[in-house]
Amino acid sequence: MTRRVHNFGAGPAALPLDVLEEVQRQLLDFEGTGMSILEMSHRSGVYDRIHHQAMVDILELLGGGDDHVVLFMGGGARTQFAVVPMNLRPPGAAADYLTTGSWSEMAFAEAKKGGAAHELWSSAASGHSSVPARGEYQVHPGAAYLHYTSNNTIAGTQYTDLPAAGDVPLVCDMSSDIFSRPIDLARFGLIYAGAQKNLGPAGVTLVVVRKDLLERSGPHLADTLSYAKMAAKDSLLNTPPVFAIYIVGLVVRRLLDQGGLETVSQKNDEKASLLYDAIDSSDGFYRGHAQPASRSKMNVTFRLATPELEAAFVKAAAEHDLVGLKGHRSVGGIRASIYNAVGLESVKALVEFMGTFAAGRG
Ligand SMILES: *Cc1c(COP(=O)(O)O)cnc(C)c1O
């Protein structure tokens, strides 16, 4: 039998087993074509259906109507850090940023390269242990957009409510919590996400943008970096990452079949509660990094008394097939990423291990 571990890695991360099995079944002969999806023209009818169905399903899952369009782009979420201001910030305008972790700091740094950007709020002083409440910052009227990171993958914090942006378009890096809970798409100007956390394999970046904002993409932009040009060609302007898009399509279809984002979020709530309860009831053996009101349901970060004890924890966990638990190299500690594809049984196995480990070392 194939061996499968409990994978708590932050990304590229666990994929649903039934999706992987489906990919395996179809790998050599895709639906009777006698070839693999990997070998097929992106201009073929077969691929065209996969591509457009994925777009339709993504909008359905997000509850979107006709106001937004789905784009598949390259370069990962980090390329979007630069591409967002290139497209959405008109010459002379400024954009607002909430910086709540390493990724949003990088997004802010990219935005400062080509024009004006303002940091409205930063959690740097607290080691990025919280996200702001709505009254804690003031968006500039007339800002090109407000950028925030809905889930901070490294620090393990997450917004519960949408930031208050008024009429200013809300732009969100949703790389590590997209499709983990329902959202009100109508309130977003643009969402982007690298696929490899909660969506599919590495290689494609999902962008969902409000159609009226496409007018802002200037003619000087490279075609493949222009939201307007990509939208006009349904993201088939050049060769898209066909295999990654195909798998994203399967993941999204599966979420729809399971009942959509309401169902997904109930499961994620249950998983996160179980894990935070284990931390909170450990008499201080495990100490959560995030302030309770800002805790992430996707990336659960915690510390033990010393780095040596943390290293021993990671090593012993791996011996129990619990892998990917080492915190990001920039912050240390432990991080359990419990994305959609990580099942309740994996979280239960981790919680049980945490109890045994604490009893042995406490
Ligand atoms: C992983 C991550 C990124 C970087 O994604 P790439 O696709 O590697 O560029 C950006 N933002 C967030 C929130 C992330 O978790």
The ligand as an SDF file (V2000), in Angstrom:
LIG
                    3D

 15 15  0  0  0  0  0  0  0  0999 V2000
    3.1450   31.6710    0.3570 C   0  0  0  0  0  0  0  0  0  0  0  0
    2.6010   33.0420    0.3500 C   0  0  0  0  0  0  0  0  0  0  0  0
    3.0170   33.9940   -0.5970 C   0  0  0  0  0  0  0  0  0  0  0  0
    4.1000   33.7030   -1.6100 C   0  0  0  0  0  0  0  0  0  0  0  0
    3.5840   32.9110   -2.6210 O   0  0  0  0  0  0  0  0  0  0  0  0
    4.4440   32.5230   -3.9210 P   0  0  0  0  0  0  0  0  0  0  0  0
    3.4040   31.8740   -4.7760 O   0  0  0  0  0  0  0  0  0  0  0  0
    5.5400   31.6160   -3.4600 O   0  0  0  0  0  0  0  0  0  0  0  0
    4.9770   33.7720   -4.5200 O   0  0  0  0  0  0  0  0  0  0  0  0
    2.4290   35.2400   -0.5580 C   0  0  0  0  0  0  0  0  0  0  0  0
    1.4770   35.5440    0.3320 N   0  0  0  0  0  0  0  0  0  0  0  0
    1.0500   34.6560    1.2590 C   0  0  0  0  0  0  0  0  0  0  0  0
   -0.0050   35.0450    2.2270 C   0  0  0  0  0  0  0  0  0  0  0  0
    1.5980   33.3850    1.2840 C   0  0  0  0  0  0  0  0  0  0  0  0
    1.1800   32.5040    2.2060 O   0  0  0  0  0  0  0  0  0  0  0  0
  1  2  1  0
  2  3  1  0
  2 14  2  0
  3  4  1  0
  3 10  2  0
  4  5  1  0
  5  6  1  0
  6  7  2  0
  6  8  1  0
  6  9  1  0
 10 11  1  0
 11 12  2  0
 12 13  1  0
 12 14  1  0
 14 15  1  0
M  END
$$$$
